[in-house]
Amino acid sequence: MADFISADMRLIDTHTHLEAFARQGTMPAVLARAREAGVESMIAIGTAPDDWSLYRGIAAERAGDESVRYTVGLHPCAVAEGWESAVEQIEGFWGAAPASSLPEAEAGRRPAPPMPVALGECGLDRFHLPKDPMEAERIFAWQRAAFAAQLAIARRLGCPVVVHSRGAFHECVGMIDASGVDWARVVFHCFTEGEPEIAELMRRGGFGSFTGILTYKTAVAVRAAARAQGLERLMLETDAPYLTPMPHRGKPNEPAFVRLTAEYAAAEVFGVDLAELAAATTTNARRFFGL
């Protein structure tokens, strides 16, 4: 990585999964490297009840500098029979603090835990369905029902929505259209479609955010989509520990590497200085997530 980004050239990783780092005990080092790379903040993306409380706790520990924010949502690949019980818990993260084991007087002095900055990631995923057609149809029906239920919650809350769409772009778009959710509050994370699809999002007021895939040689269509959306709407993410950008592809990803994607996007996709791209993407992320 090049020299550190100066104080006026900060980045935000809008989509990362910190669970593995937290459970491995490596998160302090991961966060330190992110700071050194100029990442001022990152959004830990909830995928199931197992990580929702973990991320709320991490965000609470770093409430002073707000370096970690979080979301709550049921990932389509986490949708199984009985998914309703998980979705029923989501709205509570925007409400009152959970009951404390501390004495009532002491608990009353504790600050309320930070609220999520978005609902998600939620959506549809055909890629990971079982090969058996009947089983795949059954699970995909659960995914659709869980996505619809989460969109209804997002509409009630008026919060941003982080969408996971893999092999189901038009189905996701159709369900969001039907939900009444404000498209200006919708981002399709890890956007891997092309110009026609990004045009569909833009026409509705939605966003696509981009990962290290931008740096891959074969990702011509993805770069074209990013360019078509424009710097004024661009948001960047790592999706760590997945989708590591070049030149570290094949190794575990981490939030610090959002800088590598930013450097590539500035030089090779938009033809601007890194400072300009960093300022634009940070402004866009802050506005979209209300940071």
Secondary structure, 3 states (H helix, E strand, C coil): CCCCCCCCCCEEEEEECCHHHHHHCCHHHHHHHHHHCCEEEEEECCCCHHHHHHHHHHHHHCCCCCCEEEEECCCHHHCCCCHHHHHHHHHHHHCCCCCCCCCHHHHHCCCCCCCCCEEEEEEEECCCCCCCHHHHHHHHHHHHHHHHHHHHHHHHHCCCEEEEEECCHHHHHHHHHHHCCCHHHEEECCCCCCHHHHHHHHHHCCEEEECHHHHCCCCHHHHHHHHHHCHHHCEECCCCCCCCCCCCCCCCCCHHHHHHHHHHHHHHHHCCCHHHHHHHHHHHHHHHHCC
